[in-house]
Amino acid sequence: MSIDHLGETPVYLQLATILRDRIRSGDLVVGRPVPSLPHLMADYEISRGTAARAVKVLVDEKLVRIVPGRGAYVIAQR
């Protein structure tokens, strides 16, 4: 999936949707890390702030948790 940098939907929300879909499909597995911010930046040609904001959306939705010094990890859904 790709990001439409000129689309009406903010880029961070597009990325959050992509990551959410990857979690729900099982491509990103519970207990495993979400791609790092540098990887997201390179893969989607976005800024660090945009990548971090997308991950924050998933943290707020309780799909991902931040482990200080380690990264963001997919958590089990209830």
C-alpha positions as CSV (number, residue, x, y, z in Angstrom):
1,M,0.0,0.0,0.0
2,S,1.2,3.5,-0.7
3,I,0.7,7.0,0.7
4,D,-1.0,9.7,-1.3
5,H,1.1,12.7,-0.2
6,L,-1.3,15.1,-2.0
7,G,-4.5,13.4,-0.9
8,E,-7.2,14.9,1.4
9,T,-6.5,12.5,4.2
10,P,-3.5,13.5,6.4
11,V,-0.4,11.3,5.7
12,Y,-0.2,10.2,9.3
13,L,-3.8,8.8,9.2
14,Q,-3.0,7.1,5.9
15,L,0.0,5.4,7.5
16,A,-2.0,4.5,10.7
17,T,-4.6,2.8,8.4
18,I,-1.8,0.9,6.6
19,L,-0.3,-0.3,9.9
20,R,-3.7,-1.1,11.4
21,D,-4.6,-3.2,8.3
22,R,-1.2,-5.0,8.6
23,I,-1.9,-5.8,12.3
24,R,-5.5,-7.1,11.6
25,S,-4.3,-9.2,8.6
26,G,-1.6,-10.8,10.8
27,D,1.3,-9.4,8.8
28,L,2.4,-7.6,12.0
29,V,2.2,-10.2,14.7
30,V,1.3,-9.8,18.4
31,G,4.5,-9.4,20.5
32,R,6.6,-8.4,17.5
33,P,7.8,-4.8,16.8
34,V,6.1,-2.4,14.4
35,P,8.7,-1.2,11.8
36,S,10.9,1.4,13.4
37,L,10.5,5.1,12.7
38,P,13.5,5.2,10.4
39,H,12.1,2.3,8.4
40,L,8.7,3.9,8.1
41,M,10.3,7.2,7.1
42,A,12.3,5.5,4.3
43,D,9.5,3.2,3.1
44,Y,6.9,5.9,2.9
45,E,9.0,9.0,2.3
46,I,7.7,10.8,5.3
47,S,9.1,12.8,8.2
48,R,9.9,11.3,11.6
49,G,7.1,13.4,13.2
50,T,4.6,12.0,10.8
51,A,5.7,8.4,11.4
52,A,5.6,9.0,15.2
53,R,2.1,10.5,15.0
54,A,0.8,7.5,13.0
55,V,2.2,5.1,15.7
56,K,0.7,7.3,18.4
57,V,-2.7,6.8,16.8
58,L,-2.2,3.0,17.1
59,V,-1.1,3.4,20.7
60,D,-4.3,5.4,21.5
61,E,-6.3,2.6,19.8
62,K,-4.5,0.1,22.0
63,L,-3.2,-1.9,19.1
64,V,0.4,-1.0,19.9
65,R,2.4,-0.3,23.0
66,I,5.7,1.6,23.3
67,V,8.5,-0.1,25.2
68,P,11.0,2.6,26.2
69,G,14.3,2.2,24.5
70,R,13.0,-0.8,22.4
71,G,10.3,0.5,20.1
72,A,6.6,-0.1,19.4
73,Y,5.1,-3.6,19.7
74,V,1.8,-5.1,18.6
75,I,-0.3,-6.1,21.5
76,A,-3.1,-8.7,21.8
77,Q,-6.6,-7.6,21.0
78,R,-9.4,-8.2,23.4
